[in-house]
Amino acid sequence: MNYMNNISSVHLDILKEIGNIGAGNAATALSTLLNKKIDMTVPDVRIVTFDEMMDMAGGPENIVAGVFLRIEGEAPGSMFFLLPIEQASAFIQAMLDDEDFDQQTWQSSELALSALQELGNILSGSYLSSLSDFTKLSLYPSVPALTIDMVGAIVSFGLVELSHVSDYAIVIDTALNEEQNVVNQEVRGHFFLLPDPDSFSIIFQALGVSAHD
């Protein structure tokens, strides 16, 4: 089934609203965690192919920090959060509030990796909770796996976890800003939702919108 031809602007508007509510919840949680005001927005929501998904993250050979988890429940699927290495570094430095933070060696720091995994936990939990609230479907995440590797390797690992591979992913652009500008740049990553083949129609039916509208 070609979802690109069957998913309309109405579907994308609904998904963007779900993303914005999830982003608001994530921003609140991050603000509490970091003890500083965090603003988080969802600039765009799109449906993309797997090849487009990897291109958006800088290409299959680009090194990124990735958090992967499975969605269990009534509309199973997978989630990825991919963050460029330099932006992951900026976020961790702000999260740890460490002036001596070494941007070259943090990838071997258990504390830094734990901070990054917590970011993935908060984001995935917030988006999934928002989706579950809107659809009234029972959805819950597996334990997230954090990986620093090439985009192609991370995505391939995730797809191996799927018993059936769907053709498309929902991408939720994610932008984080820190009000006091300790993070001296916008931290921007991509959140990918990959519903299992039957889950696309389950999600949209639960939202009261036909997959053929």
Backbone as CSV, one residue per row, in Angstrom:
resi,resn,N_x,N_y,N_z,CA_x,CA_y,CA_z,C_x,C_y,C_z
1,MET,0.852,-1.200,0.000,0.000,0.000,0.000,0.881,1.241,0.000
2,ASN,0.608,2.200,-0.858,1.407,3.415,-0.920,0.787,4.491,-0.028
3,TYR,1.329,4.603,1.173,0.781,5.560,2.138,0.988,6.996,1.686
4,MET,2.003,7.240,0.861,2.245,8.598,0.380,1.021,9.116,-0.375
5,ASN,0.302,8.220,-1.065,-0.861,8.624,-1.847,-2.141,8.660,-1.018
6,ASN,-2.113,8.056,0.166,-3.333,7.913,0.943,-3.378,8.790,2.191
7,ILE,-2.247,9.396,2.540,-2.221,10.253,3.719,-2.290,11.701,3.277
8,SER,-3.269,12.414,3.802,-3.560,13.771,3.346,-2.985,14.807,4.293
9,SER,-3.183,16.083,3.932,-2.736,17.187,4.793,-3.485,17.168,6.127
10,VAL,-4.703,16.625,6.122,-5.465,16.519,7.375,-4.735,15.614,8.354
11,HIS,-4.256,14.466,7.844,-3.500,13.539,8.686,-2.263,14.218,9.247
12,LEU,-1.536,14.927,8.393,-0.282,15.563,8.820,-0.542,16.666,9.843
13,ASP,-1.645,17.403,9.664,-2.005,18.440,10.643,-2.274,17.813,12.011
14,ILE,-2.969,16.683,12.006,-3.260,15.992,13.270,-1.952,15.507,13.910
15,LEU,-1.075,14.933,13.100,0.203,14.438,13.621,1.058,15.588,14.153
16,LYS,0.997,16.743,13.485,1.774,17.889,13.962,1.240,18.375,15.307
17,GLU,-0.079,18.379,15.443,-0.675,18.787,16.722,-0.260,17.817,17.829
18,ILE,-0.275,16.530,17.522,0.178,15.524,18.489,1.642,15.776,18.850
19,GLY,2.455,16.083,17.819,3.869,16.368,18.045,4.073,17.595,18.907
20,ASN,3.298,18.648,18.664,3.445,19.878,19.441,3.080,19.674,20.907
21,ILE,2.032,18.900,21.158,1.656,18.614,22.543,2.742,17.775,23.216
22,GLY,3.254,16.778,22.486,4.353,15.973,23.025,5.587,16.820,23.299
23,ALA,5.879,17.760,22.393,7.036,18.637,22.569,6.862,19.522,23.801
24,GLY,5.637,20.008,24.017,5.375,20.827,25.206,5.605,20.042,26.487
25,ASN,5.135,18.793,26.500,5.350,17.941,27.670,6.829,17.641,27.883
26,ALA,7.555,17.399,26.771,8.984,17.120,26.868,9.745,18.349,27.370
27,ALA,9.358,19.535,26.882,10.018,20.775,27.304,9.854,20.990,28.805
28,THR,8.651,20.714,29.325,8.407,20.845,30.760,9.302,19.892,31.553
29,ALA,9.386,18.641,31.076,10.216,17.654,31.772,11.693,18.027,31.717
30,LEU,12.161,18.505,30.550,13.567,18.895,30.411,13.879,20.131,31.241
31,SER,12.939,21.078,31.305,13.148,22.282,32.105,13.339,21.917,33.572
32,THR,12.539,20.962,34.045,12.660,20.499,35.430,13.992,19.794,35.646
33,LEU,14.360,18.953,34.686,15.602,18.179,34.799,16.831,19.084,34.797
34,LEU,16.838,20.091,33.907,18.001,20.966,33.746,17.942,22.195,34.653
35,ASN,16.784,22.397,35.278,16.579,23.576,36.120,16.809,24.870,35.339
36,LYS,16.360,24.888,34.099,16.428,26.086,33.262,15.326,25.986,32.221
37,LYS,14.884,27.118,31.730,13.753,27.149,30.806,14.151,26.590,29.448
38,ILE,13.466,25.524,29.030,13.685,24.906,27.719,12.431,25.108,26.873
39,ASP,12.630,25.578,25.658,11.532,25.723,24.713,11.720,24.672,23.622
40,MET,10.659,23.984,23.282,10.771,22.923,22.288,9.633,23.047,21.292
41,THR,9.940,22.982,20.018,8.930,23.135,18.984,9.035,22.001,17.961
42,VAL,7.967,21.857,17.187,7.921,20.886,16.090,7.702,21.683,14.806
43,PRO,8.785,22.053,14.122,8.644,22.874,12.909,7.878,22.200,11.783
44,ASP,7.965,20.872,11.701,7.348,20.208,10.561,7.111,18.735,10.867
45,VAL,6.112,18.158,10.214,5.843,16.722,10.255,5.651,16.251,8.824
46,ARG,6.324,15.186,8.464,6.242,14.672,7.086,6.183,13.144,7.082
47,ILE,5.769,12.599,5.960,5.869,11.158,5.714,7.008,10.963,4.726
48,VAL,7.971,10.113,5.059,9.138,9.932,4.196,9.427,8.443,4.002
49,THR,10.154,8.144,2.933,10.637,6.778,2.722,11.866,6.557,3.600
50,PHE,12.308,5.307,3.708,13.494,5.019,4.514,14.739,5.694,3.942
51,ASP,14.845,5.737,2.623,15.996,6.409,2.013,15.985,7.898,2.339
52,GLU,14.804,8.515,2.261,14.684,9.941,2.603,14.986,10.168,4.078
53,MET,14.579,9.225,4.893,14.833,9.292,6.329,16.337,9.358,6.613
54,MET,17.093,8.518,5.939,18.547,8.518,6.147,19.187,9.779,5.579
55,ASP,18.673,10.260,4.446,19.194,11.502,3.864,18.972,12.679,4.803
56,MET,17.813,12.730,5.450,17.510,13.813,6.380,18.486,13.850,7.544
57,ALA,18.994,12.688,7.909,19.924,12.592,9.035,21.377,12.729,8.574
58,GLY,21.583,13.168,7.317,22.941,13.432,6.839,23.523,12.356,5.956
59,GLY,22.735,11.338,5.631,23.218,10.259,4.776,23.595,9.034,5.579
60,PRO,23.599,7.852,4.945,23.820,6.584,5.652,25.133,6.516,6.419
61,GLU,26.167,7.256,5.950,27.486,7.153,6.594,27.739,8.251,7.620
62,ASN,26.776,9.150,7.820,26.934,10.216,8.807,26.831,9.654,10.223
63,ILE,27.750,10.053,11.100,27.747,9.572,12.479,26.777,10.411,13.304
64,VAL,25.871,9.737,13.985,24.879,10.428,14.817,24.723,9.676,16.138
65,ALA,24.093,10.356,17.086,23.635,9.687,18.306,22.190,9.287,18.061
66,GLY,21.870,8.031,18.284,20.529,7.540,18.004,19.939,6.794,19.185
67,VAL,18.672,7.051,19.463,17.934,6.297,20.466,16.837,5.534,19.734
68,PHE,16.804,4.229,19.936,15.821,3.369,19.272,14.970,2.661,20.315
69,LEU,13.671,2.558,20.040,12.813,1.761,20.910,11.666,1.186,20.105
70,ARG,11.107,0.116,20.622,9.919,-0.486,20.031,8.684,0.046,20.735
71,ILE,7.616,0.261,19.960,6.317,0.613,20.525,5.502,-0.668,20.602
72,GLU,5.021,-0.982,21.778,4.170,-2.151,21.962,2.739,-1.686,22.216
73,GLY,1.802,-2.594,22.081,0.413,-2.250,22.353,-0.464,-2.430,21.139
74,GLU,-1.484,-1.566,21.015,-2.519,-1.749,19.994,-2.102,-1.279,18.604
75,ALA,-1.041,-0.480,18.523,-0.531,-0.031,17.215,1.005,-0.107,17.259
76,PRO,1.543,-1.316,17.188,2.990,-1.478,17.358,3.801,-0.819,16.249
77,GLY,5.034,-0.529,16.569,5.929,0.103,15.611,7.277,0.354,16.259
78,SER,8.042,1.239,15.650,9.367,1.578,16.166,9.535,3.088,16.191
79,MET,10.433,3.554,17.032,10.768,4.970,17.108,12.278,5.127,17.090
80,PHE,12.743,6.152,16.364,14.137,6.557,16.398,14.205,8.045,16.733
81,PHE,15.162,8.428,17.560,15.508,9.844,17.695,16.964,9.965,17.285
82,LEU,17.231,10.731,16.212,18.584,10.879,15.686,19.044,12.316,15.870
83,LEU,20.221,12.478,16.463,20.752,13.797,16.787,22.192,13.881,16.283
84,PRO,22.529,14.908,15.471,23.910,15.065,15.021,24.870,15.115,16.206
85,ILE,26.071,14.555,16.030,27.035,14.447,17.123,27.330,15.793,17.774
86,GLU,27.542,16.834,16.954,27.899,18.136,17.534,26.742,18.706,18.351
87,GLN,25.501,18.399,17.949,24.353,18.900,18.706,24.127,18.059,19.968
88,ALA,24.404,16.765,19.864,24.347,15.920,21.060,25.360,16.418,22.093
89,SER,26.542,16.783,21.622,27.598,17.297,22.494,27.144,18.586,23.188
90,ALA,26.516,19.494,22.429,26.043,20.763,22.994,24.977,20.523,24.053
91,PHE,24.074,19.589,23.777,23.022,19.295,24.740,23.602,18.714,26.028
92,ILE,24.509,17.751,25.888,25.082,17.107,27.068,25.846,18.114,27.924
93,GLN,26.582,19.004,27.263,27.334,20.021,28.002,26.382,20.877,28.841
94,ALA,25.251,21.270,28.258,24.266,22.060,29.005,23.620,21.236,30.107
95,MET,23.361,19.966,29.808,22.690,19.106,30.777,23.574,18.843,31.995
96,LEU,24.882,18.642,31.743,25.810,18.366,32.840,26.300,19.643,33.512
97,ASP,26.116,20.789,32.820,26.534,22.095,33.343,27.999,22.053,33.783
98,ASP,28.844,21.544,32.891,30.258,21.322,33.200,31.131,22.182,32.286
99,GLU,31.801,23.194,32.858,32.635,24.089,32.052,33.848,23.363,31.472
100,ASP,34.259,22.268,32.103,35.434,21.514,31.641,35.052,20.363,30.710
101,PHE,33.791,20.374,30.263,33.294,19.312,29.386,34.179,19.188,28.150
102,ASP,34.591,17.971,27.850,35.470,17.710,26.704,34.633,17.162,25.549
103,GLN,34.483,17.955,24.508,33.648,17.552,23.382,34.256,16.391,22.588
104,GLN,35.541,16.107,22.817,36.196,15.041,22.059,36.055,13.668,22.725
105,THR,35.856,13.647,24.045,35.907,12.366,24.759,34.588,11.956,25.404
106,TRP,33.532,12.779,25.248,32.293,12.479,25.964,31.668,11.153,25.551
107,GLN,31.983,10.672,24.346,31.354,9.439,23.868,31.785,8.212,24.666
108,SER,32.849,8.367,25.463,33.282,7.264,26.324,32.915,7.525,27.787
109,SER,32.129,8.568,28.028,31.720,8.915,29.394,30.359,8.319,29.700
110,GLU,30.305,7.475,30.743,29.030,6.867,31.121,28.002,7.915,31.504
111,LEU,28.451,8.973,32.201,27.544,10.033,32.634,26.954,10.767,31.430
112,ALA,27.790,11.068,30.442,27.327,11.770,29.247,26.342,10.909,28.464
113,LEU,26.660,9.643,28.296,25.773,8.743,27.551,24.442,8.551,28.279
114,SER,24.514,8.520,29.609,23.299,8.404,30.405,22.414,9.642,30.222
115,ALA,23.045,10.820,30.151,22.305,12.071,29.938,21.608,12.043,28.582
116,LEU,22.310,11.542,27.575,21.740,11.476,26.225,20.592,10.476,26.170
117,GLN,20.748,9.351,26.858,19.673,8.358,26.880,18.447,8.926,27.594
118,GLU,18.688,9.731,28.635,17.565,10.339,29.343,16.806,11.299,28.436
119,LEU,17.535,12.036,27.578,16.879,12.900,26.597,15.978,12.063,25.696
120,GLY,16.493,10.952,25.205,15.696,10.057,24.362,14.490,9.504,25.088
121,ASN,14.666,9.148,26.370,13.553,8.644,27.180,12.450,9.680,27.297
122,ILE,12.843,10.925,27.605,11.863,11.994,27.815,11.110,12.293,26.524
123,LEU,11.858,12.418,25.414,11.219,12.740,24.140,10.277,11.623,23.691
124,SER,10.764,10.398,23.705,9.936,9.288,23.224,8.719,9.107,24.117
125,GLY,8.910,9.223,25.433,7.793,9.074,26.355,6.747,10.159,26.135
126,SER,7.200,11.401,25.890,6.276,12.525,25.700,5.484,12.381,24.406
127,TYR,6.172,12.025,23.308,5.477,11.858,22.030,4.507,10.677,22.077
128,LEU,4.949,9.597,22.678,4.108,8.401,22.719,2.884,8.632,23.603
129,SER,3.069,9.330,24.711,1.955,9.648,25.595,0.932,10.534,24.875
130,SER,1.436,11.517,24.106,0.550,12.398,23.346,-0.227,11.608,22.297
131,LEU,0.446,10.724,21.583,-0.210,9.897,20.566,-1.264,9.001,21.206
132,SER,-0.921,8.418,22.347,-1.853,7.537,23.047,-3.080,8.301,23.531
133,ASP,-2.871,9.535,24.043,-3.990,10.351,24.521,-4.944,10.706,23.382
134,PHE,-4.370,11.053,22.230,-5.202,11.449,21.081,-5.984,10.265,20.524
135,THR,-5.330,9.122,20.409,-5.944,7.964,19.752,-6.753,7.085,20.703
136,LYS,-6.500,7.258,22.010,-7.094,6.380,23.037,-6.634,4.934,22.873
137,LEU,-5.505,4.767,22.175,-4.922,3.434,22.019,-3.938,3.175,23.166
138,SER,-3.831,1.935,23.551,-2.842,1.552,24.557,-1.490,1.378,23.870
139,LEU,-0.558,2.296,24.163,0.775,2.271,23.551,1.813,2.439,24.646
140,TYR,2.857,1.641,24.609,3.901,1.789,25.625,5.255,1.422,25.020
141,PRO,6.325,2.067,25.498,7.638,1.877,24.885,8.433,0.743,25.512
142,SER,9.301,0.142,24.710,10.306,-0.766,25.251,11.424,0.068,25.886
143,VAL,12.378,-0.579,26.507,13.540,0.134,27.043,14.350,0.666,25.861
144,PRO,14.622,1.984,25.807,15.358,2.542,24.666,16.804,2.059,24.613
145,ALA,17.315,1.922,23.404,18.722,1.563,23.195,19.443,2.766,22.594
146,LEU,20.536,3.179,23.215,21.324,4.304,22.720,22.507,3.793,21.918
147,THR,22.720,4.360,20.745,23.826,3.969,19.879,24.460,5.202,19.258
148,ILE,25.780,5.206,19.159,26.478,6.239,18.395,27.149,5.524,17.235
149,ASP,26.642,5.785,16.033,27.092,5.011,14.876,26.654,5.742,13.612
150,MET,26.923,5.124,12.478,26.449,5.664,11.219,24.929,5.528,11.136
151,VAL,24.289,6.486,10.479,22.831,6.480,10.344,22.340,5.155,9.775
152,GLY,22.991,4.692,8.721,22.570,3.449,8.073,22.595,2.261,9.017
153,ALA,23.626,2.197,9.863,23.755,1.078,10.805,22.675,1.137,11.875
154,ILE,22.383,2.342,12.370,21.364,2.495,13.415,19.984,2.122,12.870
155,VAL,19.660,2.654,11.688,18.350,2.370,11.100,18.224,0.889,10.749
156,SER,19.277,0.309,10.209,19.249,-1.115,9.855,19.028,-1.982,11.086
157,PHE,19.687,-1.606,12.205,19.501,-2.353,13.458,18.038,-2.323,13.870
158,GLY,17.444,-1.133,13.789,16.049,-1.006,14.174,15.121,-1.814,13.301
159,LEU,15.394,-1.837,12.007,14.521,-2.552,11.083,14.631,-4.060,11.258
160,VAL,15.803,-4.521,11.710,15.957,-5.950,11.987,14.997,-6.374,13.094
161,GLU,14.705,-5.413,14.006,13.807,-5.707,15.115,12.353,-5.888,14.647
162,LEU,12.042,-5.411,13.454,10.670,-5.497,12.959,10.412,-6.859,12.316
163,SER,9.277,-7.445,12.660,8.932,-8.713,12.005,8.442,-8.454,10.582
164,HIS,7.821,-7.294,10.372,7.395,-6.889,9.029,7.858,-5.449,8.822
165,VAL,8.484,-5.189,7.735,8.996,-3.849,7.474,7.961,-3.045,6.693
166,SER,7.578,-1.900,7.246,6.689,-1.013,6.500,7.541,-0.187,5.543
167,ASP,6.897,0.577,4.683,7.626,1.299,3.636,7.974,2.729,4.004
168,TYR,7.256,3.297,4.996,7.390,4.723,5.269,7.541,5.002,6.754
169,ALA,8.068,6.176,7.027,8.209,6.650,8.400,7.565,8.025,8.522
170,ILE,7.048,8.325,9.701,6.564,9.664,10.030,7.722,10.390,10.710
171,VAL,8.130,11.533,10.157,9.231,12.281,10.761,8.674,13.521,11.455
172,ILE,9.064,13.678,12.715,8.674,14.835,13.514,9.950,15.632,13.781
173,ASP,10.117,16.755,13.071,11.276,17.607,13.334,11.189,18.130,14.760
174,THR,12.319,18.173,15.436,12.339,18.546,16.848,13.420,19.595,17.085
175,ALA,13.031,20.752,17.607,13.979,21.835,17.862,13.923,22.233,19.331
176,LEU,15.090,22.221,20.004,15.173,22.607,21.412,15.965,23.905,21.526
177,ASN,15.440,24.843,22.304,16.148,26.082,22.598,16.216,26.270,24.102
178,GLU,17.352,26.756,24.573,17.519,27.023,25.999,17.519,28.519,26.200
179,GLU,16.583,29.010,27.037,16.291,30.435,27.124,17.507,31.278,27.497
180,GLN,18.342,30.776,28.421,19.498,31.543,28.875,20.698,31.388,27.948
181,ASN,20.474,30.631,26.862,21.489,30.493,25.817,22.781,29.830,26.282
182,VAL,22.659,28.936,27.298,23.821,28.121,27.673,24.153,27.187,26.513
183,VAL,23.088,26.626,25.915,23.282,25.933,24.636,23.294,27.039,23.588
184,ASN,24.478,27.344,23.061,24.585,28.547,22.233,24.149,28.305,20.792
185,GLN,23.379,27.263,20.596,22.790,27.021,19.291,21.488,26.259,19.514
186,GLU,20.630,26.297,18.524,19.427,25.488,18.583,19.830,24.029,18.418
187,VAL,19.343,23.182,19.314,19.601,21.747,19.204,18.457,21.147,18.401
188,ARG,18.785,20.615,17.244,17.735,20.149,16.348,17.998,18.711,15.914
189,GLY,17.011,17.873,16.110,17.137,16.480,15.711,15.879,16.036,14.973
190,HIS,15.846,14.764,14.635,14.692,14.209,13.933,14.146,13.032,14.726
191,PHE,12.847,13.043,14.901,12.168,11.953,15.586,11.391,11.184,14.534
192,PHE,11.686,9.904,14.387,11.038,9.081,13.360,10.130,8.052,14.008
193,LEU,8.883,8.043,13.567,7.917,7.046,14.007,7.663,6.097,12.841
194,LEU,7.923,4.822,13.052,7.747,3.813,12.005,6.666,2.832,12.440
195,PRO,5.410,3.119,12.129,4.357,2.158,12.472,4.551,0.856,11.701
196,ASP,4.254,-0.266,12.338,4.215,-1.530,11.614,3.138,-1.415,10.531
197,PRO,3.183,-2.278,9.498,2.292,-2.111,8.339,0.829,-1.862,8.665
198,ASP,0.251,-2.607,9.589,-1.178,-2.452,9.884,-1.455,-1.266,10.808
199,SER,-0.404,-0.706,11.406,-0.619,0.313,12.442,-0.978,1.676,11.880
200,PHE,-0.572,1.981,10.644,-0.963,3.254,10.032,-2.483,3.409,10.070
201,SER,-3.193,2.403,9.548,-4.655,2.509,9.475,-5.276,2.476,10.875
202,ILE,-4.690,1.708,11.792,-5.211,1.651,13.167,-5.127,3.030,13.816
203,ILE,-3.976,3.708,13.632,-3.779,5.036,14.229,-4.774,6.034,13.664
204,PHE,-4.916,6.066,12.324,-5.793,7.068,11.720,-7.273,6.763,11.965
205,GLN,-7.623,5.485,12.016,-9.007,5.140,12.362,-9.319,5.584,13.788
206,ALA,-8.337,5.434,14.694,-8.524,5.840,16.087,-8.648,7.367,16.196
207,LEU,-8.040,8.090,15.245,-8.164,9.543,15.224,-9.448,10.009,14.535
208,GLY,-10.219,9.034,14.019,-11.483,9.386,13.375,-11.316,9.875,11.960
209,VAL,-10.150,9.534,11.338,-9.887,9.950,9.960,-9.577,8.705,9.149
210,SER,-10.291,8.522,8.048,-10.044,7.372,7.197,-8.690,7.477,6.550
211,ALA,-7.995,6.355,6.416,-6.676,6.351,5.765,-6.768,6.679,4.289
212,HIS,-7.991,6.796,3.769,-8.142,7.122,2.347,-8.721,8.509,2.121
213,ASP,-8.860,9.304,3.203,-9.401,10.660,3.056,-8.484,11.521,2.231
